[in-house]
Amino acid sequence: MKLMVIDTSLGTCLAGSFRVESGHVEGLGVRQENMTKGHQEHLGGFARDASRDAGGFSGIERIGVTVGPGSFTGLRVGLSFALGLGAALDCPVVGISTLDGLAASVPTSGWVVAAIDARRGQVYMRVFKNGEAVDEAQALAIEDATAKILALAPDGDVALVGSGAEVLLAHDARLEKARLYPLPAPSAEALALLTATLDAPAHPPKPLYLRAPDATPPTRLPGQPRTAPV
């Protein structure tokens, strides 16, 4: 299966063309750069160049795109682009949880905790065991997250994956035995494999928001006078 993956959910901008056959992932053309801003300006060029290395957009059977949790702006850029490309190529678009992508990016078994630093004393987190998710993605206070991990693995024998890995370790020394994989984003190969294997209808390309945005709507319209204090 020839496919394309898009990821703008965290601190990277990725567009990659792959061929996936019987679990084997072959990179045909990948463009990736770490960035926290500017996804919109770069993504189109990345996709063009990645597809050119793969012989063009023809033959693409699926598009995978990360749906969050992650940057509100980044998610919208990636989703909009993937949906537009899917419509143009008449192929399904598969939504991939950023946490699932992170967990699939490390070659380890047993307990795996994918965690993203959500700031404000929180992490976005999901727990996996032997490659299978055991709960839903959540936004948790750091102390609640560490308590949950230690309840599952009291000896701290877990793999911590993502930008939240070191945050969790710094909060509780009992996690010092954990295997740390502080990845800034899911690997392109992991996203390609998930794109090929996930059931498309069960994983729609819709944003996964675990917390309300930091921005708040204005309290008055432009030009509208301020309300006098009572």
N, CA and C atoms as a LAMMPS dump frame, in Angstrom:
ITEM: TIMESTEP
0
ITEM: NUMBER OF ATOMS
690
ITEM: BOX BOUNDS ff ff ff
-5.0000000000000000e+02 5.0000000000000000e+02
-5.0000000000000000e+02 5.0000000000000000e+02
-5.0000000000000000e+02 5.0000000000000000e+02
ITEM: ATOMS id mol type element x y z
1 1 1 N 0.839 -1.194 0
2 1 2 C 0 0 0
3 1 3 C 0.876 1.247 0
4 2 1 N 0.61 2.135 -0.925
5 2 2 C 1.301 3.418 -0.96
6 2 3 C 0.453 4.433 -0.199
7 3 1 N 1.088 5.202 0.677
8 3 2 C 0.337 6.138 1.515
9 3 3 C 1.178 7.363 1.821
10 4 1 N 0.516 8.341 2.412
11 4 2 C 1.198 9.557 2.868
12 4 3 C 0.797 9.838 4.304
13 5 1 N 1.755 10.318 5.1
14 5 2 C 1.455 10.703 6.478
15 5 3 C 1.75 12.185 6.66
16 6 1 N 0.928 12.81 7.487
17 6 2 C 1.027 14.236 7.806
18 6 3 C 1.045 14.381 9.322
19 7 1 N 2.006 15.155 9.84
20 7 2 C 2.027 15.413 11.279
21 7 3 C 2.452 16.851 11.538
22 8 1 N 1.55 17.61 12.116
23 8 2 C 1.847 18.983 12.546
24 8 3 C 1.335 19.209 13.96
25 9 1 N 1.14 18.131 14.72
26 9 2 C 0.453 18.24 16.005
27 9 3 C 1.329 18.749 17.137
28 10 1 N 2.65 18.541 17.033
29 10 2 C 3.541 18.935 18.127
30 10 3 C 4.642 19.847 17.582
31 11 1 N 5.882 19.563 17.932
32 11 2 C 6.975 20.443 17.539
33 11 3 C 7.678 20.031 16.271
34 12 1 N 6.947 19.47 15.321
35 12 2 C 7.551 19.076 14.061
36 12 3 C 6.554 19.279 12.932
37 13 1 N 7.094 19.38 11.716
38 13 2 C 6.257 19.426 10.517
39 13 3 C 6.719 18.278 9.633
40 14 1 N 5.83 17.358 9.339
41 14 2 C 6.188 16.136 8.62
42 14 3 C 5.217 15.867 7.487
43 15 1 N 5.768 15.526 6.34
44 15 2 C 5.002 14.945 5.238
45 15 3 C 5.861 13.835 4.672
46 16 1 N 5.315 12.63 4.622
47 16 2 C 6.111 11.495 4.153
48 16 3 C 5.314 10.55 3.289
49 17 1 N 5.957 10.055 2.242
50 17 2 C 5.366 9.034 1.379
51 17 3 C 6.003 7.69 1.725
52 18 1 N 5.173 6.664 1.865
53 18 2 C 5.654 5.344 2.277
54 18 3 C 4.937 4.255 1.49
55 19 1 N 5.588 3.097 1.464
56 19 2 C 4.931 1.884 1.012
57 19 3 C 4.967 0.887 2.165
58 20 1 N 3.803 0.361 2.517
59 20 2 C 3.703 -0.579 3.633
60 20 3 C 3.131 -1.889 3.113
61 21 1 N 3.892 -2.962 3.261
62 21 2 C 3.473 -4.285 2.826
63 21 3 C 3.802 -5.299 3.911
64 22 1 N 2.77 -5.99 4.396
65 22 2 C 2.947 -7.055 5.391
66 22 3 C 3.76 -6.594 6.593
67 23 1 N 3.471 -5.386 7.057
68 23 2 C 4.144 -4.863 8.231
69 23 3 C 5.498 -4.246 7.964
70 24 1 N 5.983 -4.326 6.739
71 24 2 C 7.267 -3.715 6.384
72 24 3 C 7.039 -2.306 5.863
73 25 1 N 7.743 -1.348 6.438
74 25 2 C 7.569 0.053 6.085
75 25 3 C 8.769 0.523 5.263
76 26 1 N 8.5 0.998 4.056
77 26 2 C 9.55 1.516 3.18
78 26 3 C 9.315 3.011 2.94
79 27 1 N 10.294 3.818 3.315
80 27 2 C 10.193 5.252 3.075
81 27 3 C 10.499 5.583 1.629
82 28 1 N 9.577 6.26 0.965
83 28 2 C 9.766 6.644 -0.431
84 28 3 C 10.227 8.089 -0.554
85 29 1 N 9.765 8.916 0.347
86 29 2 C 10.164 10.321 0.362
87 29 3 C 9.644 10.964 1.63
88 30 1 N 10.529 11.54 2.42
89 30 2 C 10.137 12.12 3.715
90 30 3 C 10.742 13.51 3.844
91 31 1 N 9.904 14.447 4.257
92 31 2 C 10.372 15.783 4.594
93 31 3 C 9.908 16.084 6.015
94 32 1 N 10.85 16.426 6.871
95 32 2 C 10.523 16.663 8.276
96 32 3 C 11.462 17.706 8.851
97 33 1 N 10.903 18.608 9.626
98 33 2 C 11.71 19.645 10.273
99 33 3 C 11.081 19.999 11.611
100 34 1 N 11.903 20.115 12.637
101 34 2 C 11.391 20.519 13.941
102 34 3 C 11.01 21.991 13.902
103 35 1 N 9.787 22.296 14.332
104 35 2 C 9.324 23.678 14.391
105 35 3 C 8.093 23.756 15.271
106 36 1 N 7.937 24.857 15.965
107 36 2 C 6.74 25.069 16.777
108 36 3 C 5.777 26.031 16.099
109 37 1 N 6.268 26.768 15.1
110 37 2 C 5.429 27.681 14.332
111 37 3 C 5.801 27.542 12.855
112 38 1 N 4.901 27.983 11.992
113 38 2 C 5.208 27.984 10.569
114 38 3 C 4.802 26.74 9.822
115 39 1 N 4.006 25.851 10.449
116 39 2 C 3.568 24.636 9.763
117 39 3 C 2.824 24.96 8.46
118 40 1 N 1.974 25.965 8.516
119 40 2 C 1.152 26.295 7.354
120 40 3 C 2.011 26.706 6.16
121 41 1 N 3.104 27.423 6.416
122 41 2 C 3.958 27.884 5.325
123 41 3 C 4.803 26.756 4.734
124 42 1 N 5.09 25.718 5.501
125 42 2 C 6.016 24.678 5.056
126 42 3 C 5.334 23.394 4.58
127 43 1 N 4.154 23.072 5.094
128 43 2 C 3.58 21.75 4.873
129 43 3 C 3.345 21.447 3.397
130 44 1 N 2.797 22.396 2.655
131 44 2 C 2.524 22.142 1.244
132 44 3 C 3.779 21.79 0.461
133 45 1 N 4.868 22.54 0.687
134 45 2 C 6.126 22.245 0.012
135 45 3 C 6.703 20.902 0.425
136 46 1 N 6.577 20.569 1.721
137 46 2 C 7.057 19.272 2.192
138 46 3 C 6.316 18.134 1.497
139 47 1 N 4.989 18.246 1.408
140 47 2 C 4.188 17.2 0.77
141 47 3 C 4.533 17.075 -0.713
142 48 1 N 4.711 18.206 -1.372
143 48 2 C 5.077 18.193 -2.797
144 48 3 C 6.403 17.47 -3.012
145 49 1 N 7.405 17.804 -2.205
146 49 2 C 8.721 17.211 -2.389
147 49 3 C 8.731 15.734 -2.01
148 50 1 N 8.022 15.385 -0.922
149 50 2 C 7.964 13.986 -0.503
150 50 3 C 7.269 13.13 -1.553
151 51 1 N 6.205 13.64 -2.143
152 51 2 C 5.484 12.883 -3.173
153 51 3 C 6.305 12.791 -4.457
154 52 1 N 7.06 13.839 -4.777
155 52 2 C 7.895 13.818 -5.979
156 52 3 C 8.938 12.702 -5.884
157 53 1 N 9.529 12.529 -4.7
158 53 2 C 10.494 11.448 -4.506
159 53 3 C 9.847 10.077 -4.673
160 54 1 N 8.541 10.012 -4.449
161 54 2 C 7.81 8.74 -4.525
162 54 3 C 7.136 8.541 -5.88
163 55 1 N 7.454 9.409 -6.847
164 55 2 C 6.852 9.267 -8.175
165 55 3 C 5.552 10.007 -8.338
166 56 1 N 5.255 10.931 -7.437
167 56 2 C 4.035 11.724 -7.54
168 56 3 C 2.951 11.24 -6.589
169 57 1 N 1.826 11.931 -6.638
170 57 2 C 0.707 11.58 -5.761
171 57 3 C -0.088 10.379 -6.272
172 58 1 N 0.104 9.986 -7.489
173 58 2 C -0.672 8.879 -8.049
174 58 3 C -0.381 7.594 -7.283
175 59 1 N -1.408 6.817 -7.087
176 59 2 C -1.265 5.535 -6.413
177 59 3 C -1.409 5.586 -4.912
178 60 1 N -1.543 6.776 -4.336
179 60 2 C -1.727 6.869 -2.883
180 60 3 C -3.107 6.324 -2.517
181 61 1 N -3.122 5.354 -1.625
182 61 2 C -4.375 4.699 -1.237
183 61 3 C -4.933 5.216 0.081
184 62 1 N -4.082 5.806 0.894
185 62 2 C -4.519 6.316 2.191
186 62 3 C -3.656 7.497 2.594
187 63 1 N -4.238 8.357 3.417
188 63 2 C -3.5 9.448 4.042
189 63 3 C -3.727 9.353 5.544
190 64 1 N -2.656 9.395 6.314
191 64 2 C -2.761 9.401 7.763
192 64 3 C -2.379 10.765 8.305
193 65 1 N -3.116 11.242 9.3
194 65 2 C -2.831 12.554 9.878
195 65 3 C -3.021 12.48 11.39
196 66 1 N -2.105 13.097 12.127
197 66 2 C -2.246 13.139 13.578
198 66 3 C -3.365 14.093 13.961
199 67 1 N -4.163 13.682 14.943
200 67 2 C -5.348 14.448 15.326
201 67 3 C -5.249 15.024 16.736
202 68 1 N -4.13 14.781 17.411
203 68 2 C -3.964 15.31 18.747
204 68 3 C -3.912 14.208 19.785
205 69 1 N -3.712 14.596 21.029
206 69 2 C -3.605 15.973 21.518
207 69 3 C -2.333 16.655 21.033
208 70 1 N -2.394 17.991 21
209 70 2 C -1.261 18.763 20.535
210 70 3 C -1.63 20.218 20.392
211 71 1 N -0.873 20.904 19.576
212 71 2 C -1.089 22.328 19.341
213 71 3 C -2.41 22.563 18.613
214 72 1 N -3.234 23.475 19.12
215 72 2 C -4.514 23.758 18.475
216 72 3 C -4.301 24.227 17.036
217 73 1 N -3.382 25.155 16.842
218 73 2 C -3.144 25.686 15.507
219 73 3 C -2.531 24.635 14.598
220 74 1 N -1.53 23.918 15.107
221 74 2 C -0.879 22.891 14.307
222 74 3 C -1.838 21.814 13.854
223 75 1 N -2.715 21.374 14.749
224 75 2 C -3.678 20.34 14.393
225 75 3 C -4.583 20.798 13.251
226 76 1 N -5.04 22.007 13.313
227 76 2 C -5.934 22.511 12.273
228 76 3 C -5.223 22.574 10.922
229 77 1 N -3.952 22.954 10.929
230 77 2 C -3.188 23.015 9.678
231 77 3 C -3.079 21.626 9.056
232 78 1 N -2.661 20.648 9.861
233 78 2 C -2.48 19.306 9.338
234 78 3 C -3.772 18.669 8.882
235 79 1 N -4.818 18.807 9.682
236 79 2 C -6.101 18.212 9.33
237 79 3 C -6.686 18.836 8.064
238 80 1 N -6.634 20.143 7.967
239 80 2 C -7.169 20.81 6.782
240 80 3 C -6.44 20.357 5.521
241 81 1 N -5.117 20.288 5.607
242 81 2 C -4.338 19.879 4.446
243 81 3 C -4.638 18.431 4.07
244 82 1 N -4.656 17.543 5.068
245 82 2 C -4.899 16.125 4.79
246 82 3 C -6.285 15.902 4.199
247 83 1 N -7.292 16.583 4.734
248 83 2 C -8.65 16.425 4.212
249 83 3 C -8.753 16.948 2.785
250 84 1 N -8.104 18.073 2.503
251 84 2 C -8.118 18.601 1.152
252 84 3 C -7.42 17.678 0.178
253 85 1 N -6.277 17.129 0.581
254 85 2 C -5.547 16.209 -0.282
255 85 3 C -6.327 14.917 -0.482
256 86 1 N -6.965 14.436 0.574
257 86 2 C -7.771 13.23 0.452
258 86 3 C -8.923 13.401 -0.516
259 87 1 N -9.558 14.579 -0.472
260 87 2 C -10.652 14.853 -1.403
261 87 3 C -10.14 14.919 -2.838
262 88 1 N -8.962 15.529 -3.027
263 88 2 C -8.405 15.649 -4.375
264 88 3 C -7.993 14.296 -4.943
265 89 1 N -7.479 13.412 -4.082
266 89 2 C -7.016 12.103 -4.539
267 89 3 C -8.083 11.024 -4.419
268 90 1 N -9.235 11.378 -3.825
269 90 2 C -10.336 10.426 -3.628
270 90 3 C -9.866 9.186 -2.856
271 91 1 N -9.217 9.444 -1.713
272 91 2 C -8.762 8.334 -0.884
273 91 3 C -9.088 8.644 0.574
274 92 1 N -9.228 7.603 1.403
275 92 2 C -9.603 7.835 2.803
276 92 3 C -8.492 8.506 3.593
277 93 1 N -8.909 9.296 4.594
278 93 2 C -7.977 9.955 5.509
279 93 3 C -8.18 9.339 6.894
280 94 1 N -7.104 8.838 7.478
281 94 2 C -7.147 8.149 8.764
282 94 3 C -6.628 9.077 9.855
283 95 1 N -7.401 9.266 10.919
284 95 2 C -6.964 10.07 12.053
285 95 3 C -6.187 9.233 13.045
286 96 1 N -5.012 9.71 13.43
287 96 2 C -4.132 8.957 14.328
288 96 3 C -3.877 9.78 15.584
289 97 1 N -4.166 9.2 16.733
290 97 2 C -3.854 9.866 17.995
291 97 3 C -2.348 10.084 18.11
292 98 1 N -1.946 11.276 18.499
293 98 2 C -0.532 11.562 18.702
294 98 3 C 0.057 10.639 19.761
295 99 1 N -0.704 10.329 20.791
296 99 2 C -0.228 9.438 21.841
297 99 3 C -0.041 8.02 21.322
298 100 1 N -0.951 7.559 20.473
299 100 2 C -0.789 6.235 19.873
300 100 3 C 0.459 6.196 18.997
301 101 1 N 0.682 7.288 18.256
302 101 2 C 1.862 7.358 17.415
303 101 3 C 3.143 7.323 18.223
304 102 1 N 3.166 8.031 19.352
305 102 2 C 4.345 8.016 20.215
306 102 3 C 4.605 6.616 20.766
307 103 1 N 3.553 5.952 21.244
308 103 2 C 3.718 4.615 21.808
309 103 3 C 4.23 3.633 20.76
310 104 1 N 3.774 3.788 19.524
311 104 2 C 4.195 2.89 18.453
312 104 3 C 5.593 3.197 17.945
313 105 1 N 6.197 4.282 18.434
314 105 2 C 7.502 4.709 17.935
315 105 3 C 8.662 4.063 18.67
316 106 1 N 8.391 3.301 19.735
317 106 2 C 9.481 2.713 20.513
318 106 3 C 9.385 1.191 20.481
319 107 1 N 10.515 0.521 20.291
320 107 2 C 10.518 -0.945 20.201
321 107 3 C 10.615 -1.589 21.573
322 108 1 N 9.54 -1.538 22.317
323 108 2 C 9.565 -2.097 23.665
324 108 3 C 8.222 -2.73 23.98
325 109 1 N 8.218 -3.682 24.902
326 109 2 C 6.988 -4.35 25.327
327 109 3 C 6.7 -3.995 26.774
328 110 1 N 5.697 -4.658 27.355
329 110 2 C 5.317 -4.341 28.724
330 110 3 C 4.542 -3.039 28.789
331 111 1 N 4.658 -2.352 29.933
332 111 2 C 3.937 -1.099 30.125
333 111 3 C 4.623 0.039 29.369
334 112 1 N 3.857 0.746 28.568
335 112 2 C 4.342 1.92 27.854
336 112 3 C 3.385 3.066 28.14
337 113 1 N 3.932 4.184 28.59
338 113 2 C 3.121 5.368 28.879
339 113 3 C 3.531 6.469 27.9
340 114 1 N 2.614 6.85 27.047
341 114 2 C 2.839 7.979 26.147
342 114 3 C 2.346 9.234 26.844
343 115 1 N 3.219 10.226 26.961
344 115 2 C 2.874 11.436 27.712
345 115 3 C 3.433 12.664 27.004
346 116 1 N 2.598 13.678 26.908
347 116 2 C 2.977 14.946 26.292
348 116 3 C 2.873 16.033 27.353
349 117 1 N 3.907 16.856 27.459
350 117 2 C 3.892 17.975 28.399
351 117 3 C 2.813 18.97 27.969
352 118 1 N 1.755 19.071 28.759
353 118 2 C 0.643 19.957 28.435
354 118 3 C 0.76 21.312 29.122
355 119 1 N 1.88 21.547 29.834
356 119 2 C 2.084 22.794 30.593
357 119 3 C 1.041 22.896 31.716
358 120 1 N 1.133 23.962 32.465
359 120 2 C 0.193 24.24 33.559
360 120 3 C 0.048 23.063 34.521
361 121 1 N 1.168 22.317 34.732
362 121 2 C 1.145 21.226 35.692
363 121 3 C 0.38 20.004 35.241
364 122 1 N 0.212 19.827 33.924
365 122 2 C -0.529 18.696 33.394
366 122 3 C 0.261 17.976 32.306
367 123 1 N -0.146 16.734 32.065
368 123 2 C 0.329 15.988 30.903
369 123 3 C -0.879 15.375 30.199
370 124 1 N -0.765 15.228 28.887
371 124 2 C -1.701 14.4 28.127
372 124 3 C -1.121 12.995 28.138
373 125 1 N -1.914 11.997 28.476
374 125 2 C -1.341 10.676 28.725
375 125 3 C -2.265 9.551 28.28
376 126 1 N -1.665 8.464 27.816
377 126 2 C -2.381 7.221 27.552
378 126 3 C -1.449 6.06 27.861
379 127 1 N -2.018 4.988 28.416
380 127 2 C -1.225 3.841 28.857
381 127 3 C -1.462 2.655 27.918
382 128 1 N -0.375 1.96 27.618
383 128 2 C -0.416 0.791 26.742
384 128 3 C 0.294 -0.38 27.424
385 129 1 N -0.135 -1.587 27.08
386 129 2 C 0.587 -2.773 27.533
387 129 3 C 0.714 -3.739 26.373
388 130 1 N 1.952 -4.073 26.071
389 130 2 C 2.253 -4.967 24.946
390 130 3 C 1.585 -4.501 23.655
391 131 1 N 1.618 -3.189 23.445
392 131 2 C 1.124 -2.628 22.2
393 131 3 C -0.352 -2.312 22.151
394 132 1 N -1.085 -2.617 23.208
395 132 2 C -2.531 -2.377 23.228
396 132 3 C -2.864 -1.301 24.258
397 133 1 N -3.704 -0.347 23.873
398 133 2 C -4.127 0.695 24.81
399 133 3 C -5.011 0.099 25.895
400 134 1 N -4.788 0.535 27.141
401 134 2 C -5.586 0.026 28.254
402 134 3 C -6.502 1.096 28.835
403 135 1 N -6.428 2.316 28.312
404 135 2 C -7.324 3.372 28.758
405 135 3 C -7.48 4.39 27.641
406 136 1 N -8.243 5.423 27.909
407 136 2 C -8.428 6.496 26.935
408 136 3 C -7.433 7.616 27.207
409 137 1 N -7.184 8.42 26.21
410 137 2 C -6.303 9.572 26.381
411 137 3 C -6.936 10.539 27.372
412 138 1 N -6.109 11.098 28.262
413 138 2 C -6.597 11.996 29.302
414 138 3 C -5.632 13.159 29.501
415 139 1 N -6.165 14.265 29.993
416 139 2 C -5.338 15.356 30.512
417 139 3 C -5.328 15.2 32.026
418 140 1 N -4.145 14.977 32.606
419 140 2 C -4.035 14.694 34.029
420 140 3 C -3.044 15.638 34.693
421 141 1 N -3.337 15.998 35.936
422 141 2 C -2.331 16.685 36.746
423 141 3 C -1.134 15.761 36.904
424 142 1 N 0.065 16.323 36.963
425 142 2 C 1.272 15.498 36.997
426 142 3 C 1.257 14.527 38.172
427 143 1 N 0.8 14.986 39.343
428 143 2 C 0.773 14.089 40.501
429 143 3 C -0.214 12.938 40.3
430 144 1 N -1.332 13.201 39.628
431 144 2 C -2.294 12.13 39.343
432 144 3 C -1.732 11.157 38.309
433 145 1 N -0.993 11.692 37.348
434 145 2 C -0.402 10.843 36.317
435 145 3 C 0.634 9.895 36.91
436 146 1 N 1.522 10.419 37.754
437 146 2 C 2.534 9.555 38.36
438 146 3 C 1.901 8.526 39.28
439 147 1 N 0.868 8.913 40.007
440 147 2 C 0.175 7.964 40.883
441 147 3 C -0.447 6.836 40.076
442 148 1 N -1.004 7.171 38.933
443 148 2 C -1.615 6.154 38.073
444 148 3 C -0.567 5.191 37.542
445 149 1 N 0.569 5.719 37.127
446 149 2 C 1.634 4.871 36.592
447 149 3 C 2.149 3.918 37.662
448 150 1 N 2.39 4.439 38.862
449 150 2 C 2.938 3.608 39.932
450 150 3 C 1.922 2.599 40.455
451 151 1 N 0.643 2.887 40.288
452 151 2 C -0.377 1.901 40.657
453 151 3 C -0.339 0.707 39.707
454 152 1 N -0.009 0.961 38.448
455 152 2 C 0.082 -0.11 37.465
456 152 3 C 1.404 -0.86 37.578
457 153 1 N 2.477 -0.124 37.815
458 153 2 C 3.819 -0.716 37.876
459 153 3 C 4.543 -0.151 39.095
460 154 1 N 4.303 -0.702 40.288
461 154 2 C 4.891 -0.142 41.522
462 154 3 C 6.416 -0.08 41.503
463 155 1 N 7.066 -0.962 40.721
464 155 2 C 8.526 -0.945 40.658
465 155 3 C 9.059 0.085 39.68
466 156 1 N 8.143 0.809 39.011
467 156 2 C 8.56 1.834 38.07
468 156 3 C 9.1 1.305 36.76
469 157 1 N 8.887 0.011 36.491
470 157 2 C 9.409 -0.598 35.261
471 157 3 C 8.452 -0.319 34.107
472 158 1 N 8.563 0.869 33.565
473 158 2 C 7.717 1.282 32.45
474 158 3 C 8.584 2.02 31.432
475 159 1 N 8.055 2.147 30.238
476 159 2 C 8.678 3.005 29.227
477 159 3 C 7.874 4.297 29.166
478 160 1 N 8.543 5.429 29.335
479 160 2 C 7.899 6.737 29.256
480 160 3 C 8.302 7.376 27.933
481 161 1 N 7.304 7.677 27.115
482 161 2 C 7.565 8.13 25.747
483 161 3 C 6.939 9.504 25.538
484 162 1 N 7.695 10.418 24.954
485 162 2 C 7.148 11.729 24.622
486 162 3 C 7.748 12.84 25.474
487 163 1 N 7.311 14.061 25.198
488 163 2 C 7.854 15.231 25.899
489 163 3 C 7.497 15.249 27.376
490 164 1 N 6.513 14.464 27.781
491 164 2 C 6.134 14.407 29.191
492 164 3 C 6.958 13.425 30.004
493 165 1 N 7.841 12.646 29.347
494 165 2 C 8.598 11.613 30.052
495 165 3 C 9.466 12.211 31.156
496 166 1 N 10.265 13.199 30.825
497 166 2 C 11.159 13.786 31.818
498 166 3 C 10.398 14.611 32.851
499 167 1 N 9.247 15.153 32.465
500 167 2 C 8.408 15.885 33.412
501 167 3 C 7.921 14.95 34.514
502 168 1 N 7.487 13.748 34.115
503 168 2 C 6.996 12.78 35.091
504 168 3 C 8.133 12.276 35.983
505 169 1 N 9.281 12.002 35.383
506 169 2 C 10.419 11.532 36.169
507 169 3 C 10.857 12.581 37.187
508 170 1 N 10.86 13.839 36.792
509 170 2 C 11.281 14.908 37.694
510 170 3 C 10.326 15.061 38.873
511 171 1 N 9.079 14.655 38.688
512 171 2 C 8.086 14.82 39.755
513 171 3 C 8.19 13.722 40.798
514 172 1 N 8.582 12.503 40.393
515 172 2 C 8.581 11.383 41.338
516 172 3 C 9.792 10.495 41.073
517 173 1 N 10.707 10.456 42.04
518 173 2 C 11.944 9.69 41.89
519 173 3 C 11.69 8.193 41.797
520 174 1 N 10.505 7.737 42.181
521 174 2 C 10.212 6.307 42.082
522 174 3 C 10.147 5.837 40.631
523 175 1 N 10.125 6.78 39.687
524 175 2 C 10.126 6.426 38.268
525 175 3 C 11.535 6.395 37.693
526 176 1 N 12.558 6.41 38.569
527 176 2 C 13.937 6.465 38.072
528 176 3 C 14.331 5.211 37.294
529 177 1 N 13.607 4.107 37.495
530 177 2 C 13.889 2.887 36.744
531 177 3 C 13.213 2.862 35.367
532 178 1 N 12.409 3.869 35.116
533 178 2 C 11.693 3.904 33.84
534 178 3 C 12.664 4.094 32.68
535 179 1 N 12.303 3.548 31.531
536 179 2 C 13.071 3.735 30.305
537 179 3 C 12.522 4.978 29.607
538 180 1 N 13.364 5.972 29.411
539 180 2 C 12.908 7.254 28.878
540 180 3 C 13.134 7.34 27.374
541 181 1 N 12.094 7.762 26.668
542 181 2 C 12.163 8.057 25.241
543 181 3 C 11.519 9.436 25.03
544 182 1 N 12.245 10.522 25.31
545 182 2 C 11.649 11.868 25.252
546 182 3 C 11.499 12.376 23.814
547 183 1 N 10.759 11.651 23.011
548 183 2 C 10.59 12.013 21.599
549 183 3 C 9.772 13.3 21.47
550 184 1 N 10.168 14.205 20.572
551 184 2 C 9.377 15.418 20.373
552 184 3 C 8.104 15.178 19.573
553 185 1 N 8.054 14.047 18.858
554 185 2 C 6.903 13.732 18.008
555 185 3 C 6.964 12.256 17.638
556 186 1 N 5.868 11.676 17.182
557 186 2 C 5.898 10.283 16.721
558 186 3 C 6.842 10.124 15.531
559 187 1 N 7.409 8.931 15.382
560 187 2 C 8.262 8.682 14.223
561 187 3 C 7.402 8.553 12.97
562 188 1 N 7.968 8.941 11.845
563 188 2 C 7.248 8.852 10.58
564 188 3 C 6.89 7.405 10.253
565 189 1 N 7.798 6.47 10.566
566 189 2 C 7.558 5.061 10.273
567 189 3 C 6.394 4.508 11.09
568 190 1 N 6.315 4.912 12.367
569 190 2 C 5.206 4.461 13.211
570 190 3 C 3.877 4.982 12.676
571 191 1 N 3.846 6.233 12.253
572 191 2 C 2.622 6.807 11.7
573 191 3 C 2.227 6.101 10.405
574 192 1 N 3.209 5.742 9.594
575 192 2 C 2.914 5.038 8.346
576 192 3 C 2.291 3.676 8.627
577 193 1 N 2.844 2.951 9.593
578 193 2 C 2.304 1.626 9.916
579 193 3 C 0.891 1.734 10.47
580 194 1 N 0.636 2.71 11.33
581 194 2 C -0.709 2.898 11.864
582 194 3 C -1.682 3.301 10.754
583 195 1 N -1.233 4.135 9.832
584 195 2 C -2.088 4.541 8.718
585 195 3 C -2.532 3.329 7.912
586 196 1 N -1.626 2.388 7.727
587 196 2 C -1.934 1.203 6.921
588 196 3 C -2.817 0.2 7.646
589 197 1 N -2.716 0.151 8.979
590 197 2 C -3.386 -0.932 9.708
591 197 3 C -4.662 -0.521 10.432
592 198 1 N -4.822 0.748 10.76
593 198 2 C -6.019 1.165 11.486
594 198 3 C -7.253 1.091 10.586
595 199 1 N -8.388 0.822 11.207
596 199 2 C -9.667 0.825 10.496
597 199 3 C -10.083 2.272 10.252
598 200 1 N -10.122 2.653 8.993
599 200 2 C -10.35 4.065 8.656
600 200 3 C -11.669 4.605 9.215
601 201 1 N -12.808 3.922 9.047
602 201 2 C -14.063 4.47 9.58
603 201 3 C -14.058 4.642 11.1
604 202 1 N -13.298 3.798 11.8
605 202 2 C -13.25 3.887 13.265
606 202 3 C -12.274 4.947 13.747
607 203 1 N -11.491 5.51 12.84
608 203 2 C -10.495 6.527 13.21
609 203 3 C -10.634 7.714 12.26
610 204 1 N -11.695 8.488 12.427
611 204 2 C -11.937 9.618 11.525
612 204 3 C -10.945 10.757 11.766
613 205 1 N -10.725 11.58 10.766
614 205 2 C -9.805 12.717 10.912
615 205 3 C -10.472 13.897 11.601
616 206 1 N -10.704 13.74 12.906
617 206 2 C -11.3 14.79 13.714
618 206 3 C -10.358 15.135 14.863
619 207 1 N -10.243 16.411 15.204
620 207 2 C -9.281 16.798 16.247
621 207 3 C -9.635 16.206 17.606
622 208 1 N -8.6 15.77 18.313
623 208 2 C -8.758 15.236 19.661
624 208 3 C -8.256 16.292 20.64
625 209 1 N -9.194 17.011 21.228
626 209 2 C -8.861 18.053 22.201
627 209 3 C -9.167 17.52 23.598
628 210 1 N -8.185 17.541 24.463
629 210 2 C -8.374 17.063 25.829
630 210 3 C -8.508 18.207 26.824
631 211 1 N -8.346 19.434 26.34
632 211 2 C -8.434 20.599 27.218
633 211 3 C -8.9 21.787 26.396
634 212 1 N -9.63 22.674 27.024
635 212 2 C -10.098 23.868 26.32
636 212 3 C -8.913 24.723 25.914
637 213 1 N -9.034 25.484 24.833
638 213 2 C -7.918 26.335 24.397
639 213 3 C -7.6 27.41 25.421
640 214 1 N -6.329 27.838 25.424
641 214 2 C -5.914 28.895 26.343
642 214 3 C -6.527 30.243 25.971
643 215 1 N -6.742 30.454 24.671
644 215 2 C -7.326 31.718 24.221
645 215 3 C -8.796 31.778 24.624
646 216 1 N -9.27 32.974 24.94
647 216 2 C -10.668 33.172 25.306
648 216 3 C -11.295 34.187 24.361
649 217 1 N -12.594 34.05 24.085
650 217 2 C -13.244 35.006 23.186
651 217 3 C -13.283 36.398 23.796
652 218 1 N -13.293 37.433 22.962
653 218 2 C -13.331 38.805 23.492
654 218 3 C -14.64 39.07 24.22
655 219 1 N -14.574 39.931 25.205
656 219 2 C -15.774 40.256 25.976
657 219 3 C -16.607 41.341 25.304
658 220 1 N -16.06 41.993 24.283
659 220 2 C -16.813 43.01 23.562
660 220 3 C -16.343 43.042 22.113
661 221 1 N -17.176 43.516 21.222
662 221 2 C -16.838 43.639 19.809
663 221 3 C -15.943 44.84 19.575
664 222 1 N -15.152 44.829 18.482
665 222 2 C -14.321 46.002 18.174
666 222 3 C -15.172 47.266 18.067
667 223 1 N -14.753 48.337 18.737
668 223 2 C -15.48 49.586 18.697
669 223 3 C -16.589 49.687 19.731
670 224 1 N -16.933 48.553 20.339
671 224 2 C -18.001 48.57 21.339
672 224 3 C -17.461 49.17 22.641
673 225 1 N -18.198 50.079 23.267
674 225 2 C -17.701 50.698 24.5
675 225 3 C -17.594 49.702 25.631
676 226 1 N -16.654 49.942 26.487
677 226 2 C -16.504 49.097 27.662
678 226 3 C -17.672 49.324 28.6
679 227 1 N -18.072 48.27 29.295
680 227 2 C -19.161 48.378 30.259
681 227 3 C -18.682 49.123 31.495
682 228 1 N -19.382 50.119 31.889
683 228 2 C -18.986 50.888 33.066
684 228 3 C -19.137 50.013 34.315
685 229 1 N -18.179 50.084 35.219
686 229 2 C -18.284 49.288 36.454
687 229 3 C -19.497 49.684 37.263
688 230 1 N -20.125 48.717 37.868
689 230 2 C -21.317 48.959 38.694
690 230 3 C -20.896 49.335 40.103
